[in-house]
Amino acid sequence: MKTLGFIGCGGMGAGMAANLLKAGYSLVVNDLNRAQAKSLEAQGAAFKDSPRAVAESCDLVLSMLPTNDAVKAVSLGKGGLIEATAGAKVWIDFSSIDKATIVGADAELSPKGWTVVDASAGGVEEVAAAGQLALWLSGSKALFDEHQPIFRAMGKSILHVGELGNAKLVKNAMAMLAAVQHLSIVEIGSWLKKGGLDDATFQTILKNSQQDSVATQRIMEIVVSGKYKPRKSWMPKDVGFGLDMAREMEVPMPFVSLASQMFAIAQATGQDGYEATGIACNVYDVINGVKK
Protein backbone atom coordinates (compact mmCIF):
# COMPACT_ATOMS: atom_id res chain seq x y z
CA MET A 1 0.00 0.00 0.00
CA LYS A 2 1.02 3.59 -0.55
CA THR A 3 2.80 5.64 2.10
CA LEU A 4 0.65 8.70 2.74
CA GLY A 5 1.55 12.06 4.16
CA PHE A 6 -0.93 13.98 6.31
CA ILE A 7 -0.36 17.62 7.27
CA GLY A 8 -2.57 19.15 9.96
CA CYS A 9 -3.31 16.98 12.98
CA GLY A 10 -6.01 19.02 14.71
CA GLY A 11 -9.48 17.74 15.59
CA MET A 12 -10.58 16.98 12.03
CA GLY A 13 -7.20 15.99 10.65
CA ALA A 14 -6.38 13.64 13.52
CA GLY A 15 -9.58 11.67 12.97
CA MET A 16 -9.09 11.47 9.22
CA ALA A 17 -5.45 10.42 9.56
CA ALA A 18 -6.26 7.81 12.21
CA ASN A 19 -8.71 6.17 9.83
CA LEU A 20 -6.01 5.96 7.16
CA LEU A 21 -3.82 4.13 9.67
CA LYS A 22 -6.69 1.79 10.51
CA ALA A 23 -7.06 1.07 6.79
CA GLY A 24 -3.48 -0.15 6.69
CA TYR A 25 -1.66 2.79 5.14
CA SER A 26 1.79 3.83 6.33
CA LEU A 27 1.59 7.45 7.42
CA VAL A 28 3.99 10.35 7.86
CA VAL A 29 2.58 13.45 9.55
CA ASN A 30 3.35 17.07 10.27
CA ASP A 31 1.79 19.80 12.38
CA LEU A 32 3.14 23.10 13.69
CA ASN A 33 2.04 21.91 17.13
CA ARG A 34 3.95 18.65 17.62
CA ALA A 35 1.71 17.71 20.54
CA GLN A 36 -1.28 17.39 18.22
CA ALA A 37 0.50 14.62 16.32
CA LYS A 38 1.40 12.54 19.40
CA SER A 39 -1.74 10.38 19.27
CA LEU A 40 -1.05 9.52 15.63
CA GLU A 41 2.57 8.73 16.41
CA ALA A 42 1.37 6.38 19.15
CA GLN A 43 -0.67 4.60 16.48
CA GLY A 44 2.35 4.15 14.23
CA ALA A 45 2.68 7.36 12.23
CA ALA A 46 6.12 8.90 11.70
CA PHE A 47 6.54 12.62 12.37
CA LYS A 48 8.42 14.84 9.91
CA ASP A 49 9.49 18.37 10.72
CA SER A 50 8.27 20.11 7.56
CA PRO A 51 5.79 19.71 4.71
CA ARG A 52 8.77 19.28 2.38
CA ALA A 53 10.04 16.37 4.49
CA VAL A 54 6.57 14.82 4.46
CA ALA A 55 6.39 15.03 0.66
CA GLU A 56 9.84 13.54 0.24
CA SER A 57 8.88 10.59 2.47
CA CYS A 58 5.59 9.54 0.88
CA ASP A 59 3.67 8.80 -2.31
CA LEU A 60 0.77 11.18 -1.78
CA VAL A 61 0.18 14.19 0.49
CA LEU A 62 -3.13 15.06 2.17
CA SER A 63 -3.81 18.05 4.39
CA MET A 64 -6.48 19.51 6.66
CA LEU A 65 -5.49 23.02 7.70
CA PRO A 66 -7.34 25.84 9.49
CA THR A 67 -6.69 28.97 7.41
CA ASN A 68 -5.72 30.39 4.02
CA ASP A 69 -2.35 31.44 5.43
CA ALA A 70 -1.65 27.94 6.73
CA VAL A 71 -2.36 26.46 3.29
CA LYS A 72 -0.10 29.02 1.63
CA ALA A 73 2.69 28.28 4.13
CA VAL A 74 2.42 24.50 3.70
CA SER A 75 2.34 24.66 -0.07
CA LEU A 76 4.56 27.61 -0.96
CA GLY A 77 6.43 28.72 2.18
CA LYS A 78 9.87 27.89 3.52
CA GLY A 79 10.09 24.14 3.93
CA GLY A 80 6.86 23.81 1.95
CA LEU A 81 5.75 21.30 -0.64
CA ILE A 82 7.12 23.45 -3.44
CA GLU A 83 10.66 22.80 -2.18
CA ALA A 84 10.37 19.00 -2.28
CA THR A 85 12.91 17.43 -4.62
CA ALA A 86 11.65 13.84 -4.50
CA GLY A 87 8.68 11.74 -3.40
CA ALA A 88 5.06 12.79 -3.74
CA LYS A 89 3.85 15.06 -6.51
CA VAL A 90 0.12 14.84 -5.75
CA TRP A 91 -1.44 16.98 -3.01
CA ILE A 92 -5.06 16.59 -1.86
CA ASP A 93 -6.09 19.49 0.35
CA PHE A 94 -9.23 19.19 2.52
CA SER A 95 -8.81 22.56 4.29
CA SER A 96 -11.80 24.84 4.83
CA ILE A 97 -10.49 27.84 2.91
CA ASP A 98 -11.49 29.94 -0.07
CA LYS A 99 -11.30 28.97 -3.74
CA ALA A 100 -8.75 31.63 -4.66
CA THR A 101 -6.14 30.24 -2.25
CA ILE A 102 -6.16 26.68 -3.61
CA VAL A 103 -6.29 27.86 -7.22
CA GLY A 104 -3.36 30.20 -6.51
CA ALA A 105 -1.33 27.43 -4.89
CA ASP A 106 -1.99 25.19 -7.88
CA ALA A 107 -0.74 27.88 -10.27
CA GLU A 108 2.64 27.94 -8.49
CA LEU A 109 2.95 24.22 -7.77
CA SER A 110 1.99 23.00 -11.24
CA PRO A 111 5.20 24.23 -12.94
CA LYS A 112 7.12 22.24 -10.29
CA GLY A 113 5.39 19.03 -11.38
CA TRP A 114 2.68 18.94 -8.72
CA THR A 115 -0.95 18.02 -9.29
CA VAL A 116 -3.34 19.59 -6.81
CA VAL A 117 -6.68 17.99 -5.97
CA ASP A 118 -9.07 20.32 -4.18
CA ALA A 119 -11.20 18.66 -1.48
CA SER A 120 -13.54 19.47 1.39
CA ALA A 121 -15.08 17.50 4.22
CA GLY A 122 -18.56 17.83 5.68
CA GLY A 123 -18.89 16.95 9.35
CA VAL A 124 -17.45 17.66 12.79
CA GLU A 125 -14.61 16.01 14.73
CA GLU A 126 -16.74 13.09 15.94
CA VAL A 127 -17.86 12.37 12.37
CA ALA A 128 -14.26 12.49 11.15
CA ALA A 129 -13.18 10.04 13.87
CA ALA A 130 -15.97 7.66 12.84
CA GLY A 131 -14.93 7.77 9.17
CA GLN A 132 -18.38 9.06 8.22
CA LEU A 133 -17.52 12.36 6.54
CA ALA A 134 -19.10 13.63 3.34
CA LEU A 135 -16.17 14.24 1.00
CA TRP A 136 -16.27 16.54 -2.01
CA LEU A 137 -13.36 16.60 -4.45
CA SER A 138 -12.61 18.66 -7.54
CA GLY A 139 -9.85 18.73 -10.11
CA SER A 140 -8.44 15.62 -11.75
CA LYS A 141 -11.20 13.03 -12.23
CA ALA A 142 -8.54 10.38 -12.93
CA LEU A 143 -6.96 10.93 -9.51
CA PHE A 144 -10.40 10.98 -7.90
CA ASP A 145 -11.08 7.55 -9.38
CA GLU A 146 -7.61 6.19 -8.61
CA HIS A 147 -7.67 7.07 -4.92
CA GLN A 148 -11.16 5.88 -4.00
CA PRO A 149 -9.82 3.42 -1.36
CA ILE A 150 -8.16 6.34 0.45
CA PHE A 151 -11.33 8.41 0.38
CA ARG A 152 -13.49 5.48 1.50
CA ALA A 153 -11.27 5.09 4.57
CA MET A 154 -12.32 8.58 5.68
CA GLY A 155 -15.82 9.16 4.34
CA LYS A 156 -19.23 7.61 3.80
CA SER A 157 -20.17 9.65 0.72
CA ILE A 158 -17.65 10.72 -1.90
CA LEU A 159 -18.49 13.03 -4.79
CA HIS A 160 -16.52 14.65 -7.59
CA VAL A 161 -17.78 18.22 -8.09
CA GLY A 162 -15.95 19.43 -11.18
CA GLU A 163 -13.07 21.79 -11.76
CA LEU A 164 -10.37 22.72 -9.26
CA GLY A 165 -11.74 25.05 -6.57
CA ASN A 166 -15.30 23.78 -6.69
CA ALA A 167 -14.85 21.65 -3.57
CA LYS A 168 -14.09 24.83 -1.60
CA LEU A 169 -17.24 26.41 -3.06
CA VAL A 170 -19.29 23.41 -1.94
CA LYS A 171 -17.86 23.58 1.59
CA ASN A 172 -18.68 27.28 1.81
CA ALA A 173 -22.14 26.62 0.37
CA MET A 174 -22.92 23.95 2.96
CA ALA A 175 -21.70 26.22 5.76
CA MET A 176 -23.96 29.02 4.52
CA LEU A 177 -26.94 26.68 4.29
CA ALA A 178 -26.24 25.29 7.76
CA ALA A 179 -25.93 28.79 9.24
CA VAL A 180 -29.33 29.83 7.88
CA GLN A 181 -30.85 26.51 8.97
CA HIS A 182 -29.53 26.69 12.54
CA LEU A 183 -30.67 30.26 13.02
CA SER A 184 -34.10 29.78 11.43
CA ILE A 185 -34.89 26.70 13.55
CA VAL A 186 -33.79 28.40 16.76
CA GLU A 187 -35.69 31.56 15.82
CA ILE A 188 -38.94 29.67 15.27
CA GLY A 189 -38.36 27.70 18.46
CA SER A 190 -37.85 30.92 20.42
CA TRP A 191 -41.12 32.30 19.04
CA LEU A 192 -43.01 29.11 19.90
CA LYS A 193 -41.58 29.12 23.39
CA LYS A 194 -42.87 32.66 23.88
CA GLY A 195 -46.27 31.35 22.82
CA GLY A 196 -46.19 28.53 25.36
CA LEU A 197 -44.72 25.53 23.48
CA ASP A 198 -41.53 24.09 24.92
CA ASP A 199 -38.50 22.92 22.93
CA ALA A 200 -39.37 19.22 23.32
CA THR A 201 -42.77 19.80 21.73
CA PHE A 202 -41.19 21.67 18.82
CA GLN A 203 -38.74 18.78 18.46
CA THR A 204 -41.64 16.32 18.10
CA ILE A 205 -43.42 18.59 15.63
CA LEU A 206 -40.32 18.82 13.41
CA LYS A 207 -39.65 15.09 13.62
CA ASN A 208 -43.13 14.34 12.30
CA SER A 209 -43.04 16.97 9.56
CA GLN A 210 -41.71 17.16 6.01
CA GLN A 211 -38.83 19.23 7.39
CA ASP A 212 -37.45 16.26 9.33
CA SER A 213 -33.83 15.35 8.55
CA VAL A 214 -30.68 14.14 10.24
CA ALA A 215 -29.58 17.76 10.50
CA THR A 216 -32.78 19.05 12.11
CA GLN A 217 -32.82 16.12 14.52
CA ARG A 218 -29.26 16.83 15.63
CA ILE A 219 -29.98 20.55 16.05
CA MET A 220 -33.09 19.89 18.12
CA GLU A 221 -31.39 17.29 20.31
CA ILE A 222 -28.88 19.96 21.32
CA VAL A 223 -31.54 22.66 21.73
CA VAL A 224 -33.66 20.44 24.00
CA SER A 225 -30.69 19.31 26.09
CA GLY A 226 -29.35 22.85 26.49
CA LYS A 227 -25.87 21.35 26.45
CA TYR A 228 -23.66 23.18 24.00
CA LYS A 229 -20.32 21.60 23.30
CA PRO A 230 -17.49 24.12 23.73
CA ARG A 231 -15.44 24.31 20.55
CA LYS A 232 -14.22 26.87 18.05
CA SER A 233 -16.87 26.99 15.35
CA TRP A 234 -15.45 27.43 11.86
CA MET A 235 -18.87 28.18 10.42
CA PRO A 236 -18.54 32.00 10.61
CA LYS A 237 -15.23 31.80 8.73
CA ASP A 238 -16.65 29.57 6.00
CA VAL A 239 -19.77 31.73 5.70
CA GLY A 240 -17.51 34.76 5.34
CA PHE A 241 -15.59 33.11 2.48
CA GLY A 242 -18.87 32.41 0.72
CA LEU A 243 -20.07 35.99 1.10
CA ASP A 244 -16.73 37.34 -0.15
CA MET A 245 -17.06 35.24 -3.29
CA ALA A 246 -20.72 36.22 -3.69
CA ARG A 247 -19.73 39.88 -3.74
CA GLU A 248 -17.10 39.18 -6.40
CA MET A 249 -19.67 37.22 -8.42
CA GLU A 250 -22.28 40.00 -7.88
CA VAL A 251 -24.75 37.47 -6.46
CA PRO A 252 -27.03 38.89 -3.73
CA MET A 253 -27.34 36.68 -0.64
CA PRO A 254 -29.52 38.54 1.88
CA PHE A 255 -30.39 35.58 4.12
CA VAL A 256 -26.77 34.46 4.40
CA SER A 257 -25.66 38.04 5.05
CA LEU A 258 -28.12 38.28 7.94
CA ALA A 259 -26.91 34.94 9.31
CA SER A 260 -23.36 36.28 9.22
CA GLN A 261 -24.47 39.33 11.22
CA MET A 262 -26.12 37.08 13.80
CA PHE A 263 -22.85 35.24 14.26
CA ALA A 264 -21.16 38.63 14.62
CA ILE A 265 -23.58 39.46 17.45
CA ALA A 266 -22.55 36.24 19.16
CA GLN A 267 -18.88 37.11 18.76
CA ALA A 268 -19.40 40.64 20.05
CA THR A 269 -21.26 39.41 23.13
CA GLY A 270 -18.91 36.52 23.95
CA GLN A 271 -21.47 33.86 23.04
CA ASP A 272 -19.52 32.16 20.23
CA GLY A 273 -17.35 29.61 22.03
CA TYR A 274 -19.57 26.68 21.06
CA GLU A 275 -20.62 24.57 18.12
CA ALA A 276 -23.06 26.27 15.74
CA THR A 277 -26.25 25.19 17.53
CA GLY A 278 -24.99 26.61 20.81
CA ILE A 279 -24.05 29.87 19.12
CA ALA A 280 -27.51 30.16 17.57
CA CYS A 281 -29.25 29.49 20.90
CA ASN A 282 -27.03 31.94 22.74
CA VAL A 283 -27.47 34.77 20.26
CA TYR A 284 -31.27 34.43 20.34
CA ASP A 285 -31.16 34.45 24.13
CA VAL A 286 -29.22 37.71 23.90
CA ILE A 287 -31.63 39.43 21.50
CA ASN A 288 -34.68 38.11 23.37
CA GLY A 289 -33.33 39.27 26.72
CA VAL A 290 -33.25 35.77 28.23
CA LYS A 291 -31.49 35.82 31.58
CA LYS A 292 -29.10 32.94 32.35
C-alpha positions, 0 to 999 in steps of 0.5 A: 500500500502507498505511504501517505503524508498527512499535514494538519493533525487538529481535531478533524485531521487527527480523525481522518489520519487515524482512519487511514492508519486503521485502513493499513496505510503507512503514514507520515505526519506534520503539524506546527504543534507537535503535541497534536501529532502525538496520538497519531505517532502512538498509532504508528505514524512517523513525524516529519518536521516540515511539509517538504520532508513529508512530501519527500517521504511519501507517495501522496500528500493530504492536508487539513489546515485551518486557514488560508495562510496555513495552506499558503505556508504549507504549499509555498512557504519555507520548507513547503511542498514546493521545495520537495525534490523527491517523493510525492507530486500529488497533493489533496487538500481538505482545508476549509479555505477559499477557492482563490487560495487553492487555485493560486497554490496550484498555479505555483505548484503546477510548474514544479510538477505537482498536481493539486486535488481540491477537497472538502469534508462535511462533518465535525470532529466526531464524524471524522473520527468515525470515518463518516464524513461527506467528501467533495473533491474537484480537479483531476477526475482520474486521480479521484477515481484512482484514490477511491480506497483512500477516500473510503477510509475517511468518508461515507459519501464521496463526490466529484464536483468538477473543476479545481476550486469547486470543492471549496465552493461546496464547503462554503455553500454547505456552511452558509446553508447550515448557518441559515438553517440553525438560526431559522430553527432556533428563531422559530423555536424561540417564538413558539416558546414565547407562545407557550410551546416548549423545545421538546414539543417543537422537536416532536413537531419537526420530527413528524413533519416534512422538514425532518432530517438528520440535520434538524434532529441533531440541532433539536437534540442539542436545543432540547438538552441545552448542552452546547459543546465548547469548541471553536466553530469554523462556520462563521469563517466559512460563511464569510468566504462564501459571502466574499465570493458572492460579492465578487460574483455579484450574487445577492445573498440577503439571508446568508448576510443576515446569518453572518451578522447574527454570528457577529452578534454572538462574537461581540457578546462573547457567546460564540465559544460553542458549536453552531447550535450553541451559538444560535441558541445563545445569540437568540437568548441575547436578543430576546433578553433571556437571563441565564 
